[in-house]
Amino acid sequence: MSQSEAHHLQVIYQRLTSDIDRLTAQLADLSQSARAMKQQLSSEGHLDLGTFSDQLETFASIEANNRQIDTLNARHDTAVTRLAHAQFLLPQAYFAKLQLDFGDGDHEALYLGKVGYTDENTNDLIYDWRAPVADAYYANRTGATSYQANGRTIPVTVVSRQQFIIDHATLQQTIDTDAAIGDPLLLDVLASNRSGGLQEITATIQQEQNAIIRENSQPTVIVDGVAGSGKTSVLLQRVAYQLYRHRDSWTPADILILTPNAAFSRYIRGVLPALGEAEPLSTTYSNLVGSWGRRFGLTISTTHGNHLVELAEIIQAPLSKTPAGLAEDAYVQSSVHDSLLTRMQRAWRWLQAVGRLPEDVSQWLDWPALAHQLGLAELTLYDQLYLLIRFTTYQQTTTAALFVDEAQDYAADTWLFLTALYHNAELTIVGDHRQRLAGQAVTISDYFDPAKTAVLHLTTSYRATGEITQFFAQFAGDWQTTIQAVQAAGTPPRQLAAADLKTTLADLPATTDQSIGILTPSAKAAAELAERLPNAQLITSDGTRTVRPGINILPLTVAKGLEFDFAVVTDWEASFYQDPQFGNNRRYVAASRGTKGLLLLH
Ligand SMILES: Nc1ncnc2c1ncn2[C@@H]1O[C@H](COP(=O)(O)OP(=O)(O)OP(=O)(O)O)[C@@H](O)[C@H]1O
C-alpha cells in the first residue's frame, strides 16, 4: 500500500477533525453574537421618527443592523454546511483518485468523495462525485476521455485511476484500475451480503449507468433495463445528481418519487441520506391521485374503471352542443370547429376574466349528463379529476422533478394523467417491460414528445451470480440474448419438491447475517406460510417491514424490486407461473431476486 496515499489520508482526516472542532466552536460563538445583538436591538428600543433627520438616522441604524444580521446569518449558514460536510466525510473522506492530464503534460491529482470539500482558500481537497470533472472517473478506464462543463466538451487523459477502501484515518485497500483489469471493487461490493435496504453505489457506478445519471439533454428520461441492472440505484443516484446540479434552486422538497408500494419506499429509504441528501418525498400512484383529488374537492379512492384513454381522444374532437353544466355564453367564446379541449380551456379563461369561476370546481360540470353526452356510461371521480386538470390547464408547481420506478406496472391512464399534471417537471422513468405482472403493456415513450425525451437501456445485470442470471434470462423474452452478467458463475439454481420446507431452509448455506426471501404467489399464501415459520418475518406491502437477515416471506408483487442473498420460490410449477400471458414474466421477476442462491420449489 502506498505510503504517500496513507499519509495523504492522514492529512485530510486531520483537517476534517480540526475543522469539525473549529466550526463547532465558531457556531457557538455565532449564536452568542446573535443573542447579544438581539439584546442590544431590544434595549435600543423605540423608533425615533420625530424630525426628518431623526427618521433618517433611525432608518440608517435599522439598515446597519439588518446588514449585520445578514452577515451573521450568512456566516452561520456557511459554517453549518461546512460542518455537515466535514462530519459526513469523516468516516470515508474519498473513494477514488484520478491523475488527469489536460494536454499540458502535467498530472493533476483529484480525490473524489460523496460531497466536495475545499480548504480556506477554496482549493478543492475533495471533489464532489457529481462535479463535471468527476465524469472522467466514470468512464471506468484510463486513457483519453472527455467531460462536459458549462456547455463545453473538455478533452482529458486519465493517466491513472485508483479506488480506495477507507475507514476514518485508515487506508484499508488501494485498487489500481484500468480497462484491462475491470472493476474488482464492483465485484467485491456485489458479493457482499444483502442484510437490509438498498445501498448507494457512488464508488462503482458503471459507464452505462453514469450516462443515465448525468443525462441533461432532455427533460424526460425513460430507462428500460433488465432485472438487476441498477435501475433503482441509478434513479436514486440521479436524484442526488439533480439536487447538486440545481443546488441553487431546488431542495429535496422539489422532488417526488413514485414507488409501487410502501414496502418499496422503505427498502430505498436511507440511500439518499447515505449520499448526503435529505430524503425526498415518496408516494404511491394511488396516494398521489387521492391527494390531487382532494385539491379539486374530489374524494378518489380508486382509479379502476376509468376512461382516461377514451377521454384523451374525445377531448381532441369538436363537440357542438354545450357540455352539460357549462354556461352557454362561456362555450360560445370559441369556434365550433375547435376541439372540446380548446373550447373548454377558453371557456375557463373567459369565466375567470369575467369573475364567474365556480366556487367548487368539482361541481363545475354536470358529470352524469356530460358522461352521457360523451357517449360514456359514467365519468368516475378520477375521470373528472383528469378532465378538470386538462380543462383548467392546471399546472402543478410543487414538484420540479418526478421520478417513477417500476414504470412497467402503470397503465396508459397513469401516463396520460402524469403528463397532464407534471407537464413542466423533469421526469425520470425507469422500468423493465418484461417485469410487468398484470394488465395491458404500453409503450411509455408514446406518451412523451420524442424531441424532448431520451430513451436509454441498461443491459448488464449486476445483482446475481452468472448461473442465476443465465437462468432468469431464459424467461425474459426479447431480453433473453441481451442480458449480460458481470458476476462469476456461482452455484446453479436448484429445483426440488417442497416436501419439507423447514429442512430445505436449514440446508441452505446461509449465514446469520444473510437474508433469505421466500416468494409466494399471493399475499394470502405468504401469510399462511408465515404462520408455519414463526422465526420468519412476513413482509407486506404496507411498508412496516423491509428485508432483514434471516427468513423473509413475501408475495411476488411485494418482492418486485427487492433482493435477498438467497431466494426460495414456492409453487414454481403451479398455474401461477404457467399462466400463458404472465407466467414467464412472473418467473423472470421471481428468479431474479436472489443474489447468491436460487431455490425453486414444486
Ligand atoms: N454500479 C453498481 N455498483 C455496485 N452495485 C450495483 C451497481 N449497479 C447495481 N448494483 C447492485 O445491483 C443490485 C440491483 O440493483 P437495483 O435493485 O438498483 O436494480 P434494478 O434494475 O432496479 O432491479 P429490478 O429490475 O429487480 O427492480 C443492487 O444490489 C445494487 O446495489
The ligand as an SDF file (V2000), in Angstrom:
LIG
                    3D

 31 33  0  0  0  0  0  0  0  0999 V2000
  -22.6600    0.0950  -10.2980 N   0  0  0  0  0  0  0  0  0  0  0  0
  -23.0070   -0.6550   -9.2690 C   0  0  0  0  0  0  0  0  0  0  0  0
  -22.1700   -0.8030   -8.2260 N   0  0  0  0  0  0  0  0  0  0  0  0
  -22.5000   -1.5930   -7.1810 C   0  0  0  0  0  0  0  0  0  0  0  0
  -23.6490   -2.2470   -7.0620 N   0  0  0  0  0  0  0  0  0  0  0  0
  -24.5260   -2.1150   -8.0770 C   0  0  0  0  0  0  0  0  0  0  0  0
  -24.2530   -1.3180   -9.2130 C   0  0  0  0  0  0  0  0  0  0  0  0
  -25.3190   -1.3810  -10.0310 N   0  0  0  0  0  0  0  0  0  0  0  0
  -26.2180   -2.1720   -9.4300 C   0  0  0  0  0  0  0  0  0  0  0  0
  -25.7270   -2.6220   -8.2610 N   0  0  0  0  0  0  0  0  0  0  0  0
  -26.3830   -3.5180   -7.3140 C   0  0  0  0  0  0  0  0  0  0  0  0
  -27.1510   -4.4450   -8.0380 O   0  0  0  0  0  0  0  0  0  0  0  0
  -28.3480   -4.7450   -7.3660 C   0  0  0  0  0  0  0  0  0  0  0  0
  -29.5190   -4.4570   -8.2700 C   0  0  0  0  0  0  0  0  0  0  0  0
  -29.7080   -3.0380   -8.3700 O   0  0  0  0  0  0  0  0  0  0  0  0
  -31.1440   -2.4150   -8.4700 P   0  0  0  0  0  0  0  0  0  0  0  0
  -32.0660   -3.0030   -7.4530 O   0  0  0  0  0  0  0  0  0  0  0  0
  -30.9870   -0.9460   -8.4990 O   0  0  0  0  0  0  0  0  0  0  0  0
  -31.5510   -2.9680   -9.9090 O   0  0  0  0  0  0  0  0  0  0  0  0
  -32.9270   -2.8550  -10.6890 P   0  0  0  0  0  0  0  0  0  0  0  0
  -32.5940   -2.7870  -12.1120 O   0  0  0  0  0  0  0  0  0  0  0  0
  -33.7470   -1.7630  -10.1110 O   0  0  0  0  0  0  0  0  0  0  0  0
  -33.5820   -4.2550  -10.3340 O   0  0  0  0  0  0  0  0  0  0  0  0
  -35.0890   -4.7600  -10.5920 P   0  0  0  0  0  0  0  0  0  0  0  0
  -35.2490   -4.8950  -12.0610 O   0  0  0  0  0  0  0  0  0  0  0  0
  -35.1390   -6.0340   -9.8900 O   0  0  0  0  0  0  0  0  0  0  0  0
  -36.0050   -3.7380   -9.9900 O   0  0  0  0  0  0  0  0  0  0  0  0
  -28.3220   -3.9100   -6.0910 C   0  0  0  0  0  0  0  0  0  0  0  0
  -27.7640   -4.6790   -5.0450 O   0  0  0  0  0  0  0  0  0  0  0  0
  -27.3640   -2.7870   -6.4260 C   0  0  0  0  0  0  0  0  0  0  0  0
  -26.7340   -2.2600   -5.2790 O   0  0  0  0  0  0  0  0  0  0  0  0
  1  2  1  0
  2  3  1  0
  2  7  2  0
  3  4  2  0
  4  5  1  0
  5  6  2  0
  6  7  1  0
  6 10  1  0
  7  8  1  0
  8  9  2  0
  9 10  1  0
 10 11  1  0
 11 12  1  0
 11 30  1  0
 12 13  1  0
 13 14  1  0
 13 28  1  0
 14 15  1  0
 15 16  1  0
 16 17  2  0
 16 18  1  0
 16 19  1  0
 19 20  1  0
 20 21  2  0
 20 22  1  0
 20 23  1  0
 23 24  1  0
 24 25  2  0
 24 26  1  0
 24 27  1  0
 28 29  1  0
 28 30  1  0
 30 31  1  0
M  END
$$$$
